[in-house]
Amino acid sequence: MNTDKRDENLLVVVAVEEYARRHQMPAAAVLQLFDKHGVLPLIRRNYGTLHTQDLYETVTFAEDVVQRNTLQSTSG
């Protein structure tokens, strides 16, 4: 596995674990939530930008995606 893939995986793990901690959810539930909202592919696609930020900014990014998708689904 190359370094970029390992780093992408690190961002995913940090996002899942920290989101779970912040929202008092099991990691498995966070994975399901992220899957529902397409968060993991977005993290991977935006790796180029996200890896230059603090690791926890990836969690904020994930929270924004979930919130935006939730708002769209309730208003649409």
Steps between C-alpha positions, in 0.01 A plus 500: 500500500644836405536792737207698360262204547624450856448871569151489346420205725632694800267789418207260476584333833545833677173631356304192608653475847480870580147535360399205717658663805346843436153361438516215753434240234654158436752502214286246310206742507724780375615280211136438407422872525804590290402235246146640479632852436797408279753647743783249453535548122493877557780477753704294256425734206593805709813343648721752318348785701408320820846358561639854525260578786491390861374140515191611689399731214410181315241433772358848457484436126309176564262675739430766238426238234261308727327818614465635145361170371261473794371852440454431129309180564267665752434808288466329166 
